[in-house]
Amino acid sequence: MAQLRRRDRFRKGWRVMAATSSDALVLFGATGDLAHKMIFPALYAMAKHDNLTAPVIGVAFPKWSQALLHQKATASIKAAGGIDNKRALKHLLSLLSYVSGDYKNPATFVAIKQALGNAKRPAFYLAIPPSLFETVIKGLGDAKLAENARVIVEKPFGRDLASARELNRAARSVFPENSIFRIDHYLGKEAIMNILYFRFANSFLEPIWNRNYIASVQITLSEDFGVEDRGAFYETAGCLRDVVQNHLFQVVALLAMEAPATRDYGAVHTEKAKVFEAMRPLVADDLVRGQYAGYRKEPGVAKNSDVETFCALRLFIDSWRWAGVPWCLRSGKYLPATTTEILVELKPPPQRLFDDSEPKSGPANYLRFRLSPNSAIALATRVKVPGKEFIGEQRELFLSEEQPGEQQPYERLLGDAMAGDGALFSREDSVEAAWVVVDPVIKKHHRVRPYKRFTWGPKESDSLIASIGGWHDPTKDPA
């Protein structure tokens, strides 16, 4: 229950618009990988916390029986962490049914309508390939299933600016904007939510949170594994689309946004959109793309693939607060560790009163957010070492934020979407503004550079950040 109390406190901090909860969940892609790895375990967690009362209708093409779907759902829950509450599992399975059909066939949507029975406010979760989003949304509209309904759309929302606009147009032709929930599981992480809280619940940050005191910001999201069985998907996405345009840009927005005028979550969305609109569109020299050794031998990958498994970029936000401050982002697969970390480097004191107040290497002071694998916030300061001489060393004030039993992202986001709470979802204008930034380098970029597995990507990425002292290594103690 501790995590539910934490969630209640968050809701008290940001006003949530009153909305009627969805009375059914229709899961398109019920036989897919996402449903197996994430959605069924999330539904089980909701059942354990007594937050799941609506029927769940799985929809997919394979001709599964309801018994087989129950078997597969049970297996996914066991694989995700085991079954520790048989009552909750029994409750979930009692709510779970199945419709088999082709998404392009109107008869499928007739069958869904029949399965919904008396439900008046369904939520439709599109856990399917992006190429099918528009097909399913149109099918829902044609079958008159969209009235009083919500639609939950998995990332990536579009492949570029043009496709994002087309998808938004298609979705808005059937659903109103406040009924469209563009899900990015990253926004459901407790550590990501804590960035927003930490920034605006503490007064000491505001005087220094600007170009006058901050020298640079770095964000690293790394994984120590490859594309595994997702080679065919990665060939259509790549690191820039899969991670940077959504996950990392959302983190940037939370770090860079102005304080919202009210506690309504719509005001938060507005300020985040302003950050994306102020981002300078990228050009080819702002981006280094890499590809790990052996990627072209992965199943589903072209032998001459130019798709990036790593990218590093230098970004500028042309706003009053951030003008001239470089934001350096990198992400990739087969890097030395699976971790996500932010380093906000502060400028050195304006007068060098002590010889070592501006170190020859490394930042003078910094604020460090670790988002994964565990959550922490650290503030680095210089303190004098004992003795007659005025010589100091770097020390970190370190706060671990890890909470046992923490609510997982998909559980939180599924519950929020069904409740009509859009605080942790992306709005149409933000999605399109983010695509405006990366669209130029999707169309025109340098070829990928090879890099060895378990290194920090191609050496060319170092040139992006050389002027500010190099990349922060999350695997090493920076103090």
VENQUI-V122260 format. One line per field, one symbol per residue. psi: psi as a letter, one per 30 degrees, with the letter a starting at -180 (. if undefined). A space follows every 50 residues. Layout:
psi->???
This chain:
psi->fefeeeeeeeefekkkkklklkglkjjkhfgleeeeeeeeeeeeeeeegh gjfkkkjkklekilleeeeeeeeeeeeefffljgjeeeeeeeeffklkkk lkffkffefeeeeeefcgkfilkjjiilkfffeeeeeeeeeeghffkgll kkkllkilfaeeeeeeeeeeeffeklefgjjjkjfeffkeeeefeeeeeg fkffeeffilfffkelkkkkjlkglafbggeeefffdleeeeeefdeeee eeeeefllkkelgkfeeeeeeeeeeeffkkklleffkkklklkfeffkkg kkfhkgkkfkkklkkkjileegkfkkjkkklllhlfljlkkkjjklllkf kiekegfjlfkllellkkkkflflklkkkklkkklklekikalkkkjkjk gkkkgkkleeeeeeeeeffgjgeglkleeeeeeeeeefeefeejlllkkl lkkglhakffffffgefgglkkjffkjf.
